[in-house]
Amino acid sequence: MPSYLAANLGFSLMKSATWTATIVLGMCFGVFAFGQIADRIGRKTVFISFYAGSLITVYLYSRATDPHTLFWVGEIMGMFANGGHCGIGTLMSEAYPTAARATAQNSLFNIGRGVASFAPLAVGALATKYSFSAAIGLLATIYFFTIFATMFLIPELKGRELD
């Protein structure tokens, strides 16, 4: 992100680092907020809400060029795009019986990491052919599919007793 901000928007390294730090601050708030809200109203609704917020803010961030817009949208984007990740472990813990829980969590988590390892190549290829902004904008479409997958494939498990 700092390289993108420096190369495409003319930010100095220090200014790029400051704008990137706002994303991290948003992430910290998002992790806290996600956990608190999910414990109160249920995980599924909060996942869908955070993914919808991610879709919107990632798209807006990919199109923004004004430093103030980048600052505020970046902070909100950090909250949504990273905050929801803290609930995945809980979701997987609740979804599998004790006998299969560790295997299921490790398998799913590492399959996800394996698929995600191709993201830098995909972003680089898209950025080279089109633009970094277009590559980041594509991430918004991934959130679109994630919303539907969550709606139809993930059960609400709030309050369910673990096996």
C-alpha positions as CSV (number, residue, x, y, z in Angstrom):
1,M,0.0,0.0,0.0
2,P,2.7,2.5,0.8
3,S,4.3,1.9,-2.6
4,Y,1.0,2.4,-4.4
5,L,0.3,5.6,-2.5
6,A,3.8,6.9,-3.2
7,A,3.9,5.9,-6.9
8,N,0.4,6.7,-8.0
9,L,-0.6,9.5,-5.7
10,G,2.7,11.2,-5.1
11,F,2.7,10.6,-1.3
12,S,6.1,10.8,0.5
13,L,7.2,7.7,2.3
14,M,6.2,9.2,5.6
15,K,2.8,10.3,4.4
16,S,2.2,6.8,2.9
17,A,3.2,5.3,6.2
18,T,0.7,7.6,8.0
19,W,-2.1,6.7,5.7
20,T,-1.3,3.0,6.0
21,A,-1.3,3.3,9.8
22,T,-4.8,4.6,9.7
23,I,-5.9,1.4,8.0
24,V,-4.2,-0.5,10.9
25,L,-5.9,1.6,13.5
26,G,-9.2,0.9,11.8
27,M,-8.3,-2.8,11.9
28,C,-7.8,-2.7,15.6
29,F,-11.1,-1.1,16.2
30,G,-12.8,-3.5,13.7
31,V,-11.4,-6.6,15.5
32,F,-12.8,-5.3,18.8
33,A,-16.1,-4.2,17.4
34,F,-16.7,-7.4,15.5
35,G,-16.2,-9.6,18.6
36,Q,-18.4,-7.4,20.7
37,I,-21.2,-7.2,18.2
38,A,-21.0,-10.9,17.2
39,D,-21.3,-12.0,20.8
40,R,-24.5,-9.9,21.2
41,I,-26.4,-10.4,17.9
42,G,-24.8,-13.5,16.3
43,R,-21.9,-14.2,14.0
44,K,-23.7,-14.6,10.6
45,T,-25.3,-11.1,10.6
46,V,-22.0,-9.5,11.6
47,F,-20.0,-11.4,9.0
48,I,-22.4,-10.3,6.3
49,S,-22.4,-6.7,7.5
50,F,-18.6,-6.5,7.7
51,Y,-18.3,-8.1,4.2
52,A,-20.8,-5.6,2.8
53,G,-18.8,-2.8,4.5
54,S,-15.6,-4.2,3.0
55,L,-17.1,-4.4,-0.5
56,I,-18.1,-0.7,-0.4
57,T,-15.0,0.7,1.3
58,V,-12.5,-1.3,-0.7
59,Y,-14.2,-0.1,-3.9
60,L,-14.3,3.5,-2.7
61,Y,-10.6,3.3,-1.6
62,S,-9.6,1.9,-5.0
63,R,-11.2,4.9,-6.7
64,A,-10.2,7.7,-4.2
65,T,-7.4,10.1,-5.1
66,D,-8.0,12.9,-2.5
67,P,-5.7,12.5,0.5
68,H,-8.5,13.3,3.0
69,T,-10.9,10.7,1.4
70,L,-8.1,8.1,1.4
71,F,-7.5,8.8,5.1
72,W,-11.1,8.4,6.3
73,V,-12.1,5.7,3.9
74,G,-8.9,3.8,4.6
75,E,-9.6,3.8,8.3
76,I,-13.2,2.5,7.8
77,M,-11.9,0.0,5.2
78,G,-9.4,-1.3,7.7
79,M,-12.2,-1.8,10.2
80,F,-14.4,-3.8,7.9
81,A,-11.9,-5.6,5.8
82,N,-9.8,-6.8,8.7
83,G,-12.2,-6.8,11.5
84,G,-14.2,-9.8,10.3
85,H,-11.2,-12.0,10.2
86,C,-11.1,-12.3,14.0
87,G,-14.4,-14.2,13.9
88,I,-13.3,-17.0,11.6
89,G,-11.7,-19.1,14.3
90,T,-14.8,-18.8,16.5
91,L,-17.0,-19.8,13.6
92,M,-14.9,-22.8,12.8
93,S,-14.7,-23.8,16.4
94,E,-18.5,-23.8,16.7
95,A,-19.1,-25.6,13.4
96,Y,-17.2,-28.8,14.1
97,P,-17.5,-31.4,16.9
98,T,-14.5,-31.7,19.3
99,A,-13.1,-34.8,17.7
100,A,-12.7,-33.1,14.3
101,R,-12.3,-29.5,15.3
102,A,-8.5,-29.1,15.2
103,T,-8.2,-31.0,11.9
104,A,-11.0,-29.0,10.3
105,Q,-9.7,-25.7,11.5
106,N,-6.1,-26.3,10.4
107,S,-7.2,-27.8,7.1
108,L,-9.6,-24.9,6.2
109,F,-7.3,-22.2,7.5
110,N,-4.3,-23.6,5.5
111,I,-6.3,-24.2,2.3
112,G,-7.4,-20.5,2.6
113,R,-3.8,-19.4,3.1
114,G,-2.7,-21.5,0.1
115,V,-5.3,-19.9,-2.2
116,A,-4.5,-16.5,-0.8
117,S,-0.8,-17.0,-1.5
118,F,-1.7,-16.4,-5.2
119,A,-3.2,-12.9,-4.4
120,P,0.1,-11.0,-4.8
121,L,0.6,-12.6,-8.2
122,A,-2.9,-11.8,-9.3
123,V,-2.7,-8.3,-8.0
124,G,0.6,-7.8,-9.7
125,A,-0.6,-9.2,-13.0
126,L,-3.8,-7.1,-12.9
127,A,-1.8,-4.0,-11.8
128,T,0.6,-4.5,-14.7
129,K,-2.0,-5.0,-17.3
130,Y,-4.6,-2.5,-16.0
131,S,-3.8,-0.5,-12.8
132,F,-3.3,-1.1,-9.1
133,S,-6.6,0.7,-8.6
134,A,-8.3,-1.9,-10.8
135,A,-6.6,-4.8,-9.0
136,I,-7.8,-3.5,-5.6
137,G,-11.2,-2.9,-7.0
138,L,-11.4,-6.5,-8.0
139,L,-11.1,-7.4,-4.3
140,A,-14.5,-5.7,-3.9
141,T,-16.0,-8.3,-6.2
142,I,-14.6,-11.1,-4.0
143,Y,-16.5,-9.7,-1.0
144,F,-19.6,-9.8,-3.1
145,F,-19.3,-13.5,-3.5
146,T,-18.3,-13.9,0.1
147,I,-21.5,-12.3,1.2
148,F,-23.6,-14.8,-0.8
149,A,-21.5,-17.7,0.4
150,T,-22.0,-16.6,4.0
151,M,-25.7,-16.1,3.5
152,F,-26.3,-19.6,2.1
153,L,-23.5,-21.8,3.4
154,I,-22.8,-20.6,7.0
155,P,-25.3,-21.4,9.7
156,E,-25.9,-19.1,12.7
157,L,-24.3,-20.8,15.6
158,K,-24.7,-18.2,18.4
159,G,-25.6,-19.8,21.6
160,R,-25.2,-23.4,20.4
161,E,-23.5,-25.7,22.8
162,L,-20.3,-27.2,21.6
163,D,-19.9,-30.9,21.3
